[in-house]
Amino acid sequence: MKIKVELFGSSRDFSDKDHLELEVEDKALMKDLRNEIIKYLDKNFKGNINFIKIVKSSVFCSENNNIVSDNYKITKNEKIAIIPPIGGG
């Protein structure tokens, strides 16, 4: 299924757009989407360590504006926002 990841803060550097569109399998968890973002960064930014650190230290927010854990089950066509740390941590 296709997921739209809205980019905020330092994650805006991941794309010319204000979002990414990534494919994940049905019944994917947030940790699966986090891994797909890292794969995207490896492919498009040649493993930029700083970008990967941003993804690993970011929290994610559901459409309902709730912070979600890595075990959160993503529903079909859901919008997810990535919220990087502010001020380095």
KALIN-V897231 format. One line per field, one symbol per residue. ss: DSSP state (H for helix, E for strand, C for the rest). phi: phi as a letter, one per 40 degrees, with the letter a starting at -180 (. if undefined). A space follows every 10 residues. Layout:
ss = ???
phi = ???
//
This chain:
ss = CEEEEEECHH HHHHCCCCEE EEECCCCCEH HHHHHHHHHH HHHHCCCCHH HHHHHHHCEE ECCCCCEECC CCECCCCCEE EEECCCCCC
phi = .cbcbcbbfc ccccacccab bbcbcdgcbd cccdcccccd cdccbfgddc ccccccbcbb bcdcgbcbcc cccccdfccb bcbccbggi
//
